Amino acid sequence: MNTHRKKYSHLILIFLILLLSGILLYRTTSYFKQLVIETSDATLKKGPGIEYKTITPLKKNSRVTVIRTKYHWSYVKTAANHFGWVADWMINPKKPHQISSLSNATIVLDPGHGGKDSGALSSTGGMEKKYTLLVAKKVAHKLRAQGAKVYLTRHKDVYTTLKSRSDLSNAVHADAFISFHFDSSPEENGASGFTTYYYHRKLSSQLAQKVNTQLDDLPLTNRGIDFGDFYVLRNNHFPALLLEMGYINSERDYEQISSQTYQNKVAADVFTGLKKYFTRS
């Protein structure tokens, strides 16, 4: 008798487990969003970024089930049971993901000049291109540690066109683009300090304010925020800044520019400015 009761109890327990599992599975999958592909150039990628290999093209008006999102990408299941990542602008360009944290942001960092283009020079021959790359890499390291998706327009001392820099920002739909530079005055020691530039006021003024305010504690004079008619800003469709972080042909400024302490402080302040920008209410 006890044996029959035990078997009966086990059967009931198994039934309840299966029933609860089914309910849980139904409730979980019922939360998955079904979306319609509204563009004709959508593709399924192996990862959340344009740099990943394409799995298959997605037909316009086809449906996908969104399982999760990261950056401006969604991990989806297609009707043909393909799994992969598709960009929000390929699903519906009018409904991009709302980015409210640095860990979910896509950021393009642009170390100015490079290769045959040395940029401005110090009186001792220090090249602008060297220091823009050093600072950009320091910022990139901090951002990636936070979980942000970061692209650099150049990773080493190579020449990169202005067009390719803004094109990269536009291609990845950057949440922020920051170009690093060091200024030069007509005469040595003729000017000092750093300036934050933007071009598209509606797109970039808030980003400029957040980043520039964070730079106030640097040992050089904050010359504020200004309009800058620079190609990488003018041809950028997303929030974009150009930072002139000191005058390289000023002895006082170059002493800072060439020091790791200053470079680290700039990187830390830009990182904090970006973090505050993405956590704005």
N, C-alpha and C positions, 0 to 999 in steps of 0.2 A: 504494500500500500504506500509506504513512504517513498519507494522507488518511483512509482507512477506520479506521485505528487511532485517529486523533484524534476522529473522529465517535463511535466506539465508547466511547472514554474519556469524552467529553462526556455520552453517554447514561447511562453508569454513574454519573457524578458527579451528574447531575440526579436519577437514581433514588435515590441515597443521600441527597441533600438532601431530597427529598420524603419518604423513609422516616423520616429523623431528625425532620423537621418534624411528621410525623404522630404519632410517638412522643412528642415533646415536648408537642404539643397534647393528646394523650390523658392524659399524666401530669399536665399542668397542670389540665385540667378535672376529672380524677378526684379532685383535692384539694378541689374546691368542695363545700361541704356542702349537702345537701338537707334542708330543714326544712319542717315542717307548721305551718300557721297554726292556732293553738289558741284564738283569740278570735274573736268575731263582729263586732268593730268595727275590724278592721285596714284600713288604707288605704295605698296606694302614693303616696309624695310625690316631688316633683322634687328635693328636697334633704334633708339630714340634720337635720330640725327641724320642729316643729309649725307653724312660720310659713310653710313652703313650700306651694305649690299642690298639691292632690290630683290625682293622675293617674287613679286608679281604685280602687274598693273591692276588698278581697281576701276571698274567701269562706272561711269556717271549714272546716278540713280540707283546703284546697288546699295544693299544694306549691310552694315557691320554691327557687331555687338561689342561695345566698349567694356573691357574688363578692368582696366586701370589707366591712369594718366600720369605722365611725368614730363616736365617742361612744357613744350607746346606739342606734345605727342601723345597719342593714345594707343595702348596695346589692345588689339581687337581680334575678333574671330569673324571670318567671312562666311558667307553661305556655303562656300566650297570647303569649309573646315580648314582654311589657312589661318595661321596665327602670326601676327607681326605688328609693326608699329606704323602708324600713319599720322602725318602732321595735321594740326587743327586747321591750317589754312588750305589743306587739300580736301578736308571734309566740308567745311563751310567757312570761307574767308571772312564772313561777317560776324562770326562767333568764335573769336580766339579764346583760349583758356585764360582765365583771370589769374595772374601771377601775384601772389600776396606774401611771398617769402623768398629770401635770397637763395635758399636751397632748391627752389624750383625754377630759378631764372636762367635765361640764356644770355650770356654776356660776351661781347666781342671786344678784345683789347688790341689796340693798334700801336705798336712801337714805331714811332715816326722814323722816316728815312731808312737807311740800310744799304749794304753793298756799295755800289759806285756813288750813291748819294750819302755823303757823310753828314749832311745837315750843318748846323752852325759849329764853329770852332772856338775853343778857348784860346787865350794868349799863349798857352803852353802846348797847344795842339790837341787838346782833348776833343773828341768828336761827339756830337749830339747823338748820333745813331747808337753809340755804345750805351749811353745812360738811359735812353728811352727803352731799350730792350731789357736792361737790368731791372728797371722799375716795373715794367709790364709783367715780367716773369714773377716778380715778388707778389704782385697783386693777384696774378693767376693762381699762384700756389695757395694763397689765403682763400680765394673764392672756391677753388676746387675742394679744399678741406671742409668747406661749409656745405658742399653738395651741389654747387652751381655748375651749369654746363658752360665751359669757357672755350672760346676760340681765340687764337692769336693770328693776326694777319701775317706775321712772320715769326719764326722760332729761332732764327739765327741771323748772321750778318749777310743778308741777301737783299737784292733790290726788289721792291714790290711796287707796282703801279698804284696810283691813287684810286683809280677805278676799281681795281681788284679788292681794295680795302673796304670801300663802301658797298661793293657788290656782295662781299661775304656777309656783311651785316644784313643786307636786304634778303639774301638767300636763306639765312637761318632765322629770319624774323626776330632779330635781337631785341631783348627787353632793355638793353643798354649797350651803347657803343662808346668807348673812351679811347681817344687818341692822345698819346703822350709825346710831349715835345719840350725843348728848352729854347728859350728865346735868345735873340741877339740884338743889341742896339748898334746904330751906325758907328759909334765910337766906343772903345773899350771903357768899361766902368761908367757908361753913360746912363745906365738904368739898372734897377734891381726889383726883385719881387716876382710873384707868380699871378697868372690870370686864368680864369675859367671862361671858355668861349662856347657859345651855342649859335645855331643858325635858325632853326625852326622853333619859334617861341612857344607855340602851343604844345608841341611835342616834347620839348627839352628843357623848358624853364624850371620846372619842378626838380628835375634831376640835377640841373646846374646849382640850384639853391641848396639842395641837400649835401652835395659833394663839396661845394665851395665853403659852406659854413663849417664843415668838419675840418677844413684845412687851416683854420684860424690860428692854431697853436704852433704852426711851423715857424722856424727861426727867420724866415724871410717875410717881407711885407705882402699881405694879401691885397692885390690890386683889384679884387672884386670880379664881378661877372660882366661880360661884354658880348656884343654881337660879333661873330666872326664869319666872314665870307670865305670859308675854306671848302675845298672840293669834297673832302670826306664827310663834312657836315651837310653841305648843300645838297648832295646827292644821296643822302641817307633818309630812308623812309621811317626810321625808328628813332627813339630818344638817343641823342648823340652829343658828346662833349669833346672839346679839344683842350687839354690842359698844358699850358706853358708854365712849367714848374721851376722857373728861375732863369736868369740871364747868364748864359754860359760864358760870355765874354766880359762878365763882371767878376773881378777877383773875389769879392765877398761872396757872391752867389756860387761861383764855381767851387769854392772851398766846401760848400754844403752839398752841391750836386754830386761831387766826386766822392763824398763820404757815405759809407754804408749806413751810418746812423740816420742821415737825412733820407736816403732811399727807403730805408725800412719804415721811417715815420710817414713818408708820403704813401707808401703801400698800405700801411695800417689805417691811415685816415681815409683814403679812397675806399678801402674795404668797408669801413664803418659807415661812410656816407652812403654807399650802395645798400648796405644792410638797412639803414634807416629809410631809405627811399622805397624799398620793397615792403617794409612793414608799416607804411603810412596808412592811416585810417581814412 
